[in-house]
Amino acid sequence: MDQDAGPEPAESAKQRHDRELIELLNELRVALPGVQVLFAFLLAVPFSTRFAKVTQFEKRAYFVSLLATMVSSALLIATPSIHRLRFRAEDKGQIVLTGNKLAIAGFLSLAVAMVAALLTVTTFLYGRGAGIATAAGSAALIALLWYGIALRSKVKGN
């Protein structure tokens, strides 16, 4: 049976919640290092000597990326924090549901951060037109891979 389709054979509700929480926390472990590296990089950028040469447009795109990365970090770290605060509480099913929503929002915020960072760098290097085109293309790719495939499968009933 597909892990996401329902309980495994002979799996109790508690076992399913335990399994789903472990799966969610493992997925977050994969995403968080990338978010943290991006955040660290963005925090250091304004202190470089070339940052003084960026335009107002680039500064705004940078700031959007910085804020979106912080929001993504907060959203993706929230589930493990909730899990720790609710340790031994009998509400893992609710933690999984809440964590799933937080993770989806965190990934969306990460997508915004990545696109804005790419917009900043590409605009700085090649101009606003190239930056906007590159950012739009990357946004479309992320939308397709991160959300489109899953939503298409859901609509088809797969």
One Martini backbone bead per residue (centre of mass of N, CA, C, O) as a GRO file, in nm:
protein
  158
    1MET     BB    1   0.099   0.034   0.020
    2ASP     BB    2   0.073   0.358   0.013
    3GLN     BB    3   0.187   0.580   0.243
    4ASP     BB    4  -0.031   0.821   0.153
    5ALA     BB    5  -0.316   0.651   0.145
    6GLY     BB    6  -0.257   0.523   0.435
    7PRO     BB    7  -0.256   0.273   0.616
    8GLU     BB    8  -0.099   0.021   0.704
    9PRO     BB    9  -0.098  -0.287   0.754
   10ALA     BB   10  -0.176  -0.312   1.086
   11GLU     BB   11  -0.212   0.000   1.144
   12SER     BB   12  -0.235   0.226   1.365
   13ALA     BB   13  -0.295   0.545   1.438
   14LYS     BB   14  -0.039   0.584   1.604
   15GLN     BB   15   0.158   0.464   1.396
   16ARG     BB   16   0.092   0.661   1.173
   17HIS     BB   17   0.168   0.921   1.321
   18ASP     BB   18   0.457   0.842   1.374
   19ARG     BB   19   0.541   0.801   1.079
   20GLU     BB   20   0.458   1.083   0.970
   21LEU     BB   21   0.642   1.245   1.157
   22ILE     BB   22   0.908   1.124   1.067
   23GLU     BB   23   0.883   1.204   0.771
   24LEU     BB   24   0.861   1.509   0.816
   25LEU     BB   25   1.127   1.550   0.973
   26ASN     BB   26   1.308   1.440   0.745
   27GLU     BB   27   1.232   1.653   0.533
   28LEU     BB   28   1.331   1.895   0.700
   29ARG     BB   29   1.631   1.802   0.716
   30VAL     BB   30   1.678   1.854   0.412
   31ALA     BB   31   1.595   2.166   0.388
   32LEU     BB   32   1.737   2.339   0.615
   33PRO     BB   33   2.034   2.372   0.521
   34GLY     BB   34   1.970   2.545   0.271
   35VAL     BB   35   1.835   2.777   0.421
   36GLN     BB   36   2.075   2.844   0.611
   37VAL     BB   37   2.278   2.913   0.389
   38LEU     BB   38   2.120   3.138   0.256
   39PHE     BB   39   2.094   3.315   0.508
   40ALA     BB   40   2.394   3.354   0.563
   41PHE     BB   41   2.462   3.483   0.298
   42LEU     BB   42   2.259   3.724   0.318
   43LEU     BB   43   2.382   3.844   0.582
   44ALA     BB   44   2.672   3.909   0.439
   45VAL     BB   45   2.637   4.087   0.181
   46PRO     BB   46   2.628   4.395   0.291
   47PHE     BB   47   2.953   4.365   0.375
   48SER     BB   48   3.029   4.407   0.101
   49THR     BB   49   3.176   4.626  -0.118
   50ARG     BB   50   2.965   4.586  -0.369
   51PHE     BB   51   2.687   4.666  -0.238
   52ALA     BB   52   2.703   4.979  -0.299
   53LYS     BB   53   2.630   4.920  -0.625
   54VAL     BB   54   2.344   4.876  -0.586
   55THR     BB   55   2.031   4.905  -0.657
   56GLN     BB   56   1.718   4.953  -0.553
   57PHE     BB   57   1.605   4.702  -0.686
   58GLU     BB   58   1.818   4.506  -0.565
   59LYS     BB   59   1.758   4.572  -0.268
   60ARG     BB   60   1.466   4.476  -0.271
   61ALA     BB   61   1.519   4.186  -0.362
   62TYR     BB   62   1.703   4.118  -0.128
   63PHE     BB   63   1.498   4.174   0.102
   64VAL     BB   64   1.297   3.962   0.016
   65SER     BB   65   1.491   3.725   0.046
   66LEU     BB   66   1.557   3.764   0.345
   67LEU     BB   67   1.267   3.745   0.456
   68ALA     BB   68   1.186   3.472   0.324
   69THR     BB   69   1.406   3.309   0.468
   70MET     BB   70   1.312   3.363   0.754
   71VAL     BB   71   1.028   3.248   0.719
   72SER     BB   72   1.113   2.969   0.632
   73SER     BB   73   1.266   2.897   0.884
   74ALA     BB   74   1.031   2.929   1.082
   75LEU     BB   75   0.839   2.721   0.948
   76LEU     BB   76   1.041   2.468   0.945
   77ILE     BB   77   1.101   2.483   1.266
   78ALA     BB   78   0.820   2.457   1.405
   79THR     BB   79   0.766   2.151   1.421
   80PRO     BB   80   0.995   2.064   1.611
   81SER     BB   81   0.905   2.258   1.833
   82ILE     BB   82   0.625   2.145   1.879
   83HIS     BB   83   0.716   1.860   1.942
   84ARG     BB   84   0.876   1.936   2.194
   85LEU     BB   85   0.641   2.085   2.351
   86ARG     BB   86   0.452   1.804   2.296
   87PHE     BB   87   0.579   1.599   2.458
   88ARG     BB   88   0.379   1.318   2.513
   89ALA     BB   89   0.153   1.390   2.361
   90GLU     BB   90  -0.176   1.292   2.217
   91ASP     BB   91  -0.116   1.485   1.914
   92LYS     BB   92   0.028   1.388   1.642
   93GLY     BB   93  -0.185   1.435   1.427
   94GLN     BB   94  -0.187   1.746   1.462
   95ILE     BB   95   0.111   1.793   1.411
   96VAL     BB   96   0.108   1.688   1.122
   97LEU     BB   97  -0.098   1.884   1.003
   98THR     BB   98   0.048   2.143   1.083
   99GLY     BB   99   0.330   2.073   0.962
  100ASN     BB  100   0.238   2.053   0.670
  101LYS     BB  101   0.149   2.349   0.640
  102LEU     BB  102   0.421   2.475   0.722
  103ALA     BB  103   0.592   2.342   0.501
  104ILE     BB  104   0.448   2.454   0.255
  105ALA     BB  105   0.498   2.751   0.334
  106GLY     BB  106   0.809   2.725   0.353
  107PHE     BB  107   0.854   2.647   0.054
  108LEU     BB  108   0.729   2.900  -0.066
  109SER     BB  109   0.925   3.096   0.071
  110LEU     BB  110   1.178   2.972  -0.053
  111ALA     BB  111   1.106   3.034  -0.343
  112VAL     BB  112   1.107   3.338  -0.312
  113ALA     BB  113   1.399   3.361  -0.215
  114MET     BB  114   1.538   3.235  -0.462
  115VAL     BB  115   1.424   3.425  -0.678
  116ALA     BB  116   1.525   3.690  -0.548
  117ALA     BB  117   1.825   3.617  -0.550
  118LEU     BB  118   1.845   3.575  -0.853
  119LEU     BB  119   1.754   3.856  -0.929
  120THR     BB  120   1.981   4.010  -0.794
  121VAL     BB  121   2.227   3.880  -0.937
  122THR     BB  122   2.139   3.905  -1.236
  123THR     BB  123   2.101   4.210  -1.237
  124PHE     BB  124   2.388   4.286  -1.152
  125LEU     BB  125   2.529   4.135  -1.401
  126TYR     BB  126   2.288   4.185  -1.664
  127GLY     BB  127   2.028   4.311  -1.573
  128ARG     BB  128   1.689   4.347  -1.551
  129GLY     BB  129   1.587   4.166  -1.783
  130ALA     BB  130   1.750   3.912  -1.708
  131GLY     BB  131   1.647   3.891  -1.419
  132ILE     BB  132   1.345   3.857  -1.479
  133ALA     BB  133   1.366   3.612  -1.668
  134THR     BB  134   1.511   3.423  -1.470
  135ALA     BB  135   1.304   3.440  -1.241
  136ALA     BB  136   1.059   3.341  -1.402
  137GLY     BB  137   1.177   3.067  -1.483
  138SER     BB  138   1.231   2.965  -1.194
  139ALA     BB  139   0.941   2.989  -1.092
  140ALA     BB  140   0.820   2.789  -1.294
  141LEU     BB  141   0.991   2.545  -1.215
  142ILE     BB  142   0.908   2.532  -0.919
  143ALA     BB  143   0.604   2.514  -0.960
  144LEU     BB  144   0.613   2.248  -1.113
  145LEU     BB  145   0.790   2.065  -0.915
  146TRP     BB  146   0.656   2.140  -0.624
  147TYR     BB  147   0.331   2.160  -0.730
  148GLY     BB  148   0.224   2.058  -1.008
  149ILE     BB  149   0.262   1.752  -0.987
  150ALA     BB  150   0.092   1.707  -0.730
  151LEU     BB  151  -0.170   1.845  -0.829
  152ARG     BB  152  -0.215   1.672  -1.077
  153SER     BB  153  -0.238   1.402  -0.927
  154LYS     BB  154  -0.480   1.487  -0.753
  155VAL     BB  155  -0.679   1.545  -0.985
  156LYS     BB  156  -0.645   1.247  -1.111
  157GLY     BB  157  -0.619   1.045  -0.845
  158ASN     BB  158  -0.298   0.953  -0.772
   0.00000   0.00000   0.00000
